[in-house]
Amino acid sequence: MAAPILRSFSRGQRLGTPGLSGGLPLGLREAHSGAQGLLAMQKARGLFKEFFPERGTKTELPELFDRGTAGNFPQTIYCGFDPTADSLHVGHLLALLGLFHFQRAGHNVIALVGGATARLGDPSGRTKEREALEAERVQSNARALRQGLKALAANHQQLFANGRTWGNFTVLDNSAWYQKQDLVDFLAAVGGHFRMGTLLSRLSVQTRLKSPEGMSLAEFLYQVLQAYDFYYLFQHYRCRVQLGGSDQLGNIMSGYEFIHKLTGEDVFGISVPLITSTTGAKLGKSAGNAVWLNRDKTSPFELYQFFVRQQDDLVERYLKLFTFLPLPEIDHIMQLHVKEPEKRAPQKRLATEVTKLVHGQEGLDSAKRCTQALYHSSIEALEVMSDQELKELFKEASFSELVLDPGTSVLDTCRKANAIPGGPRGYRMITEGGVSINHRQVTNPESVLVVGQHILKNGLSLLKIGKRNFYIIKWLQL
C-alpha cells in the first residue's frame, strides 16, 4: 500500500478544489460586509466561541476571509461528524449552522463523516471509552449520516436561499483515504511529526489518564488521525479552517501543529458551544438524552415540541444560535414576548425555523398538524394526518386494521381493537364517559359508527380510553 503523501506548499499557492465553486457572485459581495463582519457577527450571536490561534500567525484569521486580499476568496471550512449512530442529533446542529453561515457568505464548506475514525472513538469530553462498533455497523451509520447531511444541505438551499448564490456544501468520508493506507507506512510517514509530550498534554488525554479506566491506544491515536484529516483536506481542498465543538480544541490544535510543521502555513480552528440539558449534561447519544434529526428516531412533531418547550431564559440565546434570523428581528420578537409571554411566540418561531431546516416544509407542516390534533383537539388536523403521522404522534398507541361491517357499533369497535375489557365492565367504561373517538366523548355503546364523525375522511379513527390510552384504527373496505 502506498504511504501518505506529505507535501509542502509555498505561500500563495492554491490547490485545485474538485467539486467546489470559484469566485464570489457580485450580488453576494454586496450582501455581506466582509470577513471581520462575518466572524464578529457569529461571535455576537454566540455561535463562534473560540478562535485558534487568535494571534501571532503570519496571516490572522480575519485576514484569511478578507475579500480585498488577492486569492483569499472563497475559503474552505470543514467540520467532522463521527458515525457512532445512524443519525445526527440536536447537539450536532450548531456545528452545521456554523458551516451554513460560512456557506451563506460565499465560502465552500465540507462536512466530513468519520467512517474510519469512528472505529477508534473520540475521547474528547468523555469519562470512559466508547463501546466498540463493528466495521459493518460503522459503514451503515456512515451511509445514514451522509444521507442526513445531504438532506439538511438541500433543505437549507431550497428553503432559505431566496434565490441567492452560495458556496458549495460537500460531504466526504475519511474512510476514502484511510482504507488505502498501510499501517506501518502511515506511522512511518506521519508518526514522526508528532511529539508524545504534546499529545499527552491535551486536556482530554490528561483527564482520561487520571481516570480509573485509563485510556486505550486507539483513543490516544484519535487526535493524530483527526490532525491528518485536516492535513488531507488542506492538501486536496485548500481547507484552512476547522469547526468543532468546544471539547474539540485539543484535536484542532494537533491539526494546526501538524500542518504548520509540514508546510509552514497557518490553519485555524473555531469552536462552537456545546448544548446541554437543564441539568448541564451534554446533549447526545452517550448521555441518553439525544433529540435525533432522523425522522425514524425523533418525529418532526417531537423535534418541534422540544424547541417549543424551551424556557424563557434560553429562547433568545437559542434563536441566535439555531436560526438565521437577523439580530434586530430577534430583538423585536423578544420585545413582543415581554408584552404577551403567554403566546410563547419566540419558542414557536424557534421551533418553526429549526423544524423547517431539519425536516423541510412538509415536516414542519406535519409537526403543526400533530400539534393541533393533540393539544387543540382539532378534528380538521386529524382528518388530513397520514398513518405515519398518527403513529409518530401516538407512539404507544396500538394500531389496528378493521373491516367496517354494516351496523358496527362503538362497543364492537372498542372490543375489536382490544381497547376495553369484555363483559359489563367494558360496557360501563363507555356509558360512564371513559371513551372518546376523534376527540369526541361517546357514551352510547350501541351507537352505530358514522363516516365523517366516528370515521374521518382519511379512513382513520382515533380511539382514546381514559386519559392516556390511545388506539389508532384504519378502516378497510370503506
Secondary structure, DSSP 4 states (H G I P E B T S, - for coil): -PPPP-----TT-----TT---SPPHHHHHH---HHHHHHHHHHHT---EEES-S-SSS-HHHHT-TTSTT--S-EEEEEE--SSSS-BHHHHHHHHHHHHHHHTT-EEEEEE-TTGGGT---TT-SSPPPP--HHHHHHHHHHHHHHHHHHHHHHHHHH-TT-----EEEEETHHHHTT--HHHHHHHHGGG--HHHHHHSHHHHHHHTSSS---HHHHTHHHHHHHHHHHHHHHH-EEEEEEEGGGHHHHHHHHHHHHHHHS---EEEEEPPPB-TTSPBPSTTTT---BSSTTTS-HHHHHHHHHT--HHHHHHHHHHH----HHHHHHHHHHHHH-GGG-HHHHHHHHHHHHHHHHHHHHHHHHHHHHHHHS--HHHHHT--HHHHHHHTTT-EEEEEE--TT-BHHHHHHHTT-S-SSHHHHHHHHTT-EEETTEE---TTPBP-BTTTB-TTSEEEEEETTTEEEEEEEE--
